[in-house]
Amino acid sequence: MVDEHLTWSALQELGWSPNPTNGAHMPPQHSLDPYVQVGRSGLVVYRVGLGTMQFGWSADEEASFEVLDAYVEAGGNLIDTADCYSAWSGSEGGPVNPGGVSEEIVGRWVRSRGNRDDLVLATKVRAAMGPDFSDHRGTIRQREGLSRRWITRACEDSLRRLGVDHLDLYQAHFIDPLVPIEETLSAFTDLVRRGLVRYLGVSNFSAWRLMQALWAADRHGFESIVSIQPQYHLLPDVRASFERELAPVCATYGIGVLPYSPLAGGLLTGRYRRDGARPDSVRVGQNEGQLTDRNLDVIETLVEVAGRNGITPAQAAIAWNRAQPFVSAPIVGANRVEQLREVLDGLDHELPADDLATLDAVSDWPRSRTDLEV
C-alpha cells in the first residue's frame, strides 16, 4: 500500500496511479500495447489519436483520405473531430468553411472503407457554426452551446455528417457559462441511453469545472465523464496550466487524458529556431508570439535530446508526452502522410530517464505552497 500522504511528484516517481476506490492504489494493468485504456473506462484506443482539424482547411479531401489510411494501416483507431471544424478556415488562408466539413470528410472516408466497427469516432459540441462562427451570430438563433436543445440537435447533425448511427466519444468542446452543468449532463445522458453515444468527455475544462461535472453526475445519477482533452505539451505555461490541478484530478478520479496539440502547433518539431528559421506552415503567424527566450530554450534542449537518441524533435516531444503517467493518448494532426509517419515511426522509442528529467527541468514551472501541498 502506498502512503496516502505522499506528494503527487512522489507518487509519479514510484510509478503508481491513484485510484480513489476505498483510498487504494491500483497496480499496473495488463499491457494492451499498442493500445491503451482511457482512464478507468472500458474505452480502448491506439497509443496516439488522429486529430482532423486540418481536414477541409489545410488538407483537402484527397490528402485527408491519405492521412486517414496511413493512420489506420499503422493500427490507429481513434479519430477525433468536432462539429465546428474548421469554421475559421476562410480567414486563415483556406477555403470558406461553414463548420462540419471535417466530419463530412471523415464520414465519406468511413463509408468508402467500410471500417466503422474498427474505429473509435470522437467529436465535440459547443462552438458556433457557420463561416467564422457567424451563423446568426449575436442572436438567440446562433447554433452553439451546451443546452439540451442544441446538444440534441448538434448530435443528430454530427451523426448525419459522419454517416453513422452512434458516436463512440461525445465531448463538450469547452464550457458554456450560460447553461447549468446538470442540464448539459442530463442531455448527454439521454443520448447515451438512446444508443446514440457510447462515452462522454470534455475538452478545455478547468479543474473546478471538471470536478463540478463529476460531482453533478454522481449526485444526480447522470452518465459521467470518462476523458478530458486538454492542450498539453512541453512548453512551460501550458505544462503549468494542466499539471497544477487538472493532472492530479484526472489521476485521482480515473479520467483519461487525451492531450491535443502535443507539438504546440508545430513549435516542437524543431523547425522554429532562434536564428529565425521558420517552416512553410499556415500556423507561422499564430506561433510568432510564443517564440520567447524561455520557449526557445525548451525547443533547443528538445533538439539536443532528440539528437542524442537518434530521433526527430517531434518524436521526442511525443515520447515525453506519452511518458507522463496521467496521459492516455495524445492526439496528433497532419496535413500530409509524411508528417504523420514521422510521429508514428517514433512511437516505439522511449526516452531514457535522464533525458526525461532534462526536459522536465528545462520546461519546469514555479510552484506555490498550495501546489506543493506542504
C-alpha positions in Angstrom: 0.0 0.0 0.0 1.3 3.4 -0.9 1.3 6.1 1.9 -1.6 8.4 1.3 0.4 11.4 2.4 3.0 11.1 -0.4 3.0 14.1 -2.7 1.9 13.8 -6.3 5.5 14.0 -7.5 6.5 11.2 -5.2 3.7 9.1 -6.5 4.9 9.7 -10.0 8.4 8.6 -9.1 7.0 5.4 -7.6 5.1 4.7 -10.8 1.7 4.4 -9.1 -1.6 5.7 -10.4 -4.0 6.9 -7.7 -7.3 5.1 -7.5 -9.9 6.7 -5.3 -11.8 3.5 -4.6 -11.5 2.9 -0.9 -8.4 5.0 -0.9 -6.4 2.3 -2.6 -4.0 2.4 -5.5 -4.1 0.2 -8.5 -1.0 -1.8 -9.6 -0.2 -1.5 -13.3 -2.8 -3.3 -15.5 -2.1 -5.9 -18.2 -0.4 -4.5 -21.3 -2.7 -3.7 -24.2 0.2 -2.3 -26.2 -0.1 -0.7 -28.7 -3.5 0.2 -27.3 -4.3 2.0 -24.1 -7.3 2.2 -21.8 -8.8 5.7 -21.5 -8.7 6.3 -17.8 -10.6 3.7 -15.9 -13.3 3.4 -18.6 -13.8 0.4 -20.9 -12.8 2.6 -23.9 -9.6 1.3 -25.6 -7.7 3.4 -28.2 -4.5 3.4 -30.1 -1.5 5.0 -28.3 -1.9 8.2 -30.4 -5.2 9.6 -31.7 -5.6 11.3 -35.1 -6.9 14.9 -35.0 -8.8 16.1 -38.0 -8.9 19.9 -37.6 -6.9 20.3 -40.8 -9.4 18.4 -42.9 -11.2 21.0 -45.2 -8.7 23.7 -44.1 -5.1 23.0 -44.8 -5.7 19.5 -46.1 -8.1 18.8 -48.9 -10.2 15.7 -49.1 -7.7 13.6 -51.1 -4.9 14.4 -48.6 -7.2 13.8 -45.7 -8.1 10.3 -47.0 -4.4 9.5 -47.4 -3.7 10.6 -43.8 -6.6 8.5 -42.5 -5.5 5.5 -44.5 -1.9 5.7 -43.2 -3.1 6.1 -39.6 -5.4 3.0 -39.7 -2.8 1.0 -41.5 -0.5 1.6 -38.6 -3.1 0.3 -36.2 -4.8 3.5 -35.3 -8.4 3.6 -34.3 -9.2 7.0 -32.5 -10.3 9.6 -34.9 -11.1 12.9 -33.3 -13.1 15.8 -34.9 -15.6 18.5 -33.9 -18.8 19.9 -35.3 -17.2 23.3 -35.9 -14.1 22.1 -37.7 -12.9 24.2 -39.4 -15.1 27.2 -39.5 -12.2 29.6 -39.3 -10.6 28.3 -42.5 -11.6 31.2 -44.7 -9.9 33.7 -42.5 -6.8 31.6 -42.2 -5.9 31.1 -45.8 -8.1 28.1 -46.5 -11.4 27.7 -48.3 -14.5 29.1 -46.8 -15.9 26.5 -44.3 -19.3 26.6 -42.6 -18.2 24.0 -40.0 -19.0 20.4 -40.2 -16.7 19.8 -43.2 -14.1 17.7 -41.3 -17.0 15.5 -40.1 -18.2 15.1 -43.6 -14.8 14.2 -45.0 -14.3 11.6 -42.2 -17.8 10.3 -42.9 -17.2 9.8 -46.6 -13.9 8.1 -45.8 -15.6 5.7 -43.3 -18.2 4.8 -45.9 -15.7 4.3 -48.7 -13.5 2.0 -46.5 -16.4 0.1 -44.7 -14.4 0.1 -41.4 -16.8 1.7 -39.0 -16.6 -1.1 -36.5 -12.8 -0.8 -36.3 -12.9 2.8 -35.2 -13.4 5.0 -32.2 -15.1 8.1 -33.6 -15.0 11.1 -31.3 -16.5 14.5 -32.0 -17.4 17.6 -30.0 -20.2 20.1 -29.4 -20.3 23.7 -28.1 -18.7 26.0 -30.7 -20.8 28.2 -33.0 -21.4 27.0 -36.6 -21.1 29.0 -39.8 -18.1 30.6 -41.6 -16.0 32.2 -38.9 -18.7 31.0 -36.4 -21.1 33.6 -37.9 -24.4 31.7 -38.3 -27.0 34.0 -36.7 -24.2 35.5 -34.6 -25.4 37.5 -31.6 -28.9 36.2 -31.8 -30.8 33.6 -29.9 -30.8 31.5 -33.1 -27.0 31.2 -33.1 -26.2 27.5 -33.4 -23.9 26.8 -30.4 -23.8 26.0 -26.7 -24.4 23.2 -24.3 -28.1 23.5 -23.8 -30.3 20.4 -24.1 -31.8 21.9 -27.2 -28.5 22.4 -29.0 -26.8 19.3 -27.8 -29.6 17.1 -29.1 -29.7 18.9 -32.5 -25.9 19.0 -32.8 -25.5 15.3 -32.1 -28.1 14.5 -34.7 -26.3 16.7 -37.2 -22.9 15.1 -36.4 -24.3 11.6 -36.9 -25.7 12.7 -40.2 -22.5 14.3 -41.4 -20.4 11.3 -40.3 -23.0 8.8 -41.7 -23.0 6.6 -38.6 -25.7 5.6 -36.1 -23.6 6.3 -33.0 -20.6 8.2 -31.6 -18.1 6.4 -29.6 -17.0 9.5 -27.6 -19.0 12.8 -27.5 -17.2 15.7 -25.9 -18.2 19.1 -24.6 -15.7 21.3 -26.5 -15.5 24.0 -23.8 -17.6 25.3 -21.0 -21.0 27.1 -21.6 -21.3 29.6 -18.7 -25.0 30.2 -19.5 -26.1 26.6 -19.0 -26.1 24.6 -15.7 -23.9 21.6 -15.9 -26.8 19.5 -14.8 -28.7 20.4 -18.0 -25.7 19.5 -20.1 -25.1 16.2 -18.4 -28.8 15.3 -18.5 -28.9 15.9 -22.2 -25.7 13.8 -22.7 -27.1 11.0 -20.6 -30.3 10.9 -22.7 -28.1 10.5 -25.8 -26.2 7.6 -24.2 -29.4 5.9 -23.2 -30.9 6.3 -26.6 -27.9 4.5 -28.0 -26.6 7.5 -30.0 -23.4 7.9 -27.8 -21.2 5.4 -26.0 -18.9 7.5 -23.8 -18.8 11.2 -22.7 -15.8 13.5 -22.5 -14.9 17.2 -22.1 -12.3 19.4 -23.5 -10.7 22.7 -22.3 -12.4 22.4 -18.8 -10.6 23.8 -15.8 -10.1 21.6 -12.8 -13.0 23.0 -10.8 -15.3 22.7 -13.9 -14.3 19.1 -14.3 -14.9 18.4 -10.6 -18.3 20.1 -10.8 -19.3 17.8 -13.7 -18.1 14.7 -11.8 -19.9 15.8 -8.7 -23.2 16.6 -10.6 -23.1 13.2 -12.4 -22.6 11.4 -9.1 -25.3 13.3 -7.3 -28.0 13.1 -10.0 -27.2 9.7 -11.4 -26.1 11.0 -14.8 -23.7 9.3 -17.1 -20.2 10.6 -16.1 -17.2 12.0 -17.9 -14.5 9.4 -18.8 -12.0 11.7 -20.6 -10.7 15.2 -21.0 -9.0 16.7 -24.0 -6.7 19.5 -22.8 -4.0 21.4 -24.5 -0.8 19.8 -23.1 2.7 19.9 -24.3 6.3 20.6 -23.2 6.2 24.4 -23.1 6.2 25.7 -19.5 3.0 27.8 -19.5 0.9 25.1 -20.9 2.5 22.4 -18.7 1.7 24.5 -15.7 -1.9 25.1 -16.7 -2.6 21.4 -16.8 -0.2 19.9 -14.2 -1.1 22.4 -11.4 -4.6 21.0 -10.7 -6.1 19.1 -13.7 -3.4 16.3 -13.7 -4.0 15.3 -10.1 -7.8 15.4 -10.6 -7.6 13.1 -13.6 -5.2 10.7 -11.9 -7.2 10.6 -8.7 -10.6 10.1 -10.4 -9.5 7.9 -13.3 -10.2 10.4 -16.0 -8.4 9.6 -19.3 -6.3 12.4 -20.7 -6.2 12.8 -24.5 -3.9 15.9 -25.0 -4.3 17.9 -28.1 -1.5 20.0 -29.7 1.3 17.8 -28.2 3.6 19.5 -30.7 2.5 23.0 -29.7 1.2 23.8 -33.2 4.5 22.8 -34.7 6.8 24.7 -32.3 8.2 21.4 -31.0 9.0 20.0 -34.4 12.5 21.7 -34.4 11.6 23.8 -37.4 11.4 27.0 -35.3 14.8 28.3 -34.4 16.3 31.2 -32.5 18.1 32.2 -35.7 14.8 33.0 -37.4 14.3 29.7 -39.3 10.6 29.0 -39.9 8.6 26.3 -41.6 6.2 26.7 -44.5 3.0 26.5 -42.4 -0.3 28.3 -42.1 0.5 28.5 -38.4 3.6 30.5 -38.5 1.8 33.8 -37.8 0.0 32.3 -34.9 3.2 30.9 -33.4 5.4 34.0 -33.6 4.1 35.4 -30.3 5.2 32.2 -28.5 8.8 32.3 -29.5 10.0 33.7 -26.2 13.5 33.1 -24.9 12.2 30.6 -22.4 10.3 28.6 -25.0 13.3 28.7 -27.4 15.4 27.3 -24.6 13.0 24.4 -24.4 13.0 23.9 -28.1 16.8 23.9 -28.3 17.0 21.4 -25.4 14.4 19.2 -27.1 16.5 19.2 -30.3 19.6 18.2 -28.3 17.7 15.3 -26.6 16.3 14.1 -29.9 19.8 14.1 -31.5 21.2 12.1 -28.6 18.5 9.5 -29.2 18.6 9.4 -32.9 15.1 10.6 -33.4 13.4 13.8 -34.5 12.3 16.6 -32.1 8.7 15.8 -32.9 9.2 12.2 -32.0 11.0 13.2 -28.8 8.1 15.7 -27.8 5.5 12.9 -28.3 7.7 10.5 -26.3 7.9 12.9 -23.4 4.1 13.5 -23.6 3.3 9.8 -23.6 5.7 9.2 -20.7 3.5 11.3 -18.3 1.6 8.9 -16.1 -1.7 10.7 -16.4 -1.7 10.7 -20.3 -3.8 8.1 -22.1 -3.0 9.0 -25.7 -2.0 12.3 -27.3 -3.9 13.5 -30.4 -1.8 14.4 -33.4 -2.8 16.1 -36.6 -1.2 16.0 -40.0 -1.7 17.7 -43.4 0.4 15.0 -45.2 1.2 11.4 -44.7 4.9 12.2 -44.3 4.1 14.3 -41.2 2.0 11.5 -39.7 4.6 8.9 -40.4 7.3 10.9 -38.6 5.2 10.6 -35.4 4.2 7.0 -35.9 7.7 5.9 -36.6 8.9 7.2 -33.3 6.2 5.6 -31.1 8.4 2.6 -30.1 11.1 4.9 -28.8 11.0 5.6 -25.1 13.3 8.4 -23.8 15.8 7.4 -21.1 15.0 8.6 -17.6 17.8 11.2 -17.6 16.6 12.7 -20.9 13.0 12.9 -19.5 14.5 14.6 -16.4 16.3 17.1 -18.6 13.2 18.0 -20.5 11.2 18.2 -17.2 13.8 20.6 -15.8 14.1 23.0 -18.8 10.3 23.3 -19.0 9.5 23.3 -15.3 7.2 25.9 -13.8 7.2 27.6 -10.4 5.1 26.0 -7.7 3.3 27.8 -4.8 2.8 26.2 -1.4 -0.7 25.0 -2.4 0.8 23.3 -5.4 3.4 21.5 -3.2 0.7 20.7 -0.6 3.1 21.5 2.3 
